[in-house]
Amino acid sequence: MTTVRRPREQEPPFDVFAKACPSRGTLEHVTGRWGALTLGALHEGSLRFNELRRRVDGVSEKMLSQTLHALERDGLVHREAQPTNPPRVDYELTPLGHEIARRLLSLIQCVEGSMDAVLRARERYDETRGAR
C-alpha cells in the first residue's frame, strides 16, 4: 500500500501538545515505563524475547509483547524471525531507535545520578507532610 504524502511545506508541523498529533502516541510509547526500559535494554544489542524480559525486570510477557509491537510499528525496533525449529525471534533497534535510545539513556543516567538528591527531597517532603 502506497501512502501519498503532501510536500513538506504544505503539512502542518507536528505538535506533541496537540491532542490529535500522531507524535503524541509515539512519545507515549517511548517514554512509558516499559518502552523506555525496552529501548534502553536493546541499545546494548540484539536480544531474544526472553532475554529482553529478563533484562527488563518486572515486565510481564503481555506488556513486553505489546511494547515491542508498538515500538516496531513506530519504526524503532526491528523484529527478525528465524525459520528454525523452535522458531528464533530477535529484536534490535533500528537507526531511529538507536538515536532515541541514546537520548533516553542520557535522561536515565541523569535520573540515576540524581537519586541521592531525589531521595533527600522525598524525605524532606514526607517529613513536612507527616507522611510515611
Disulfide bonds with the S-S distance in Angstrom:
none
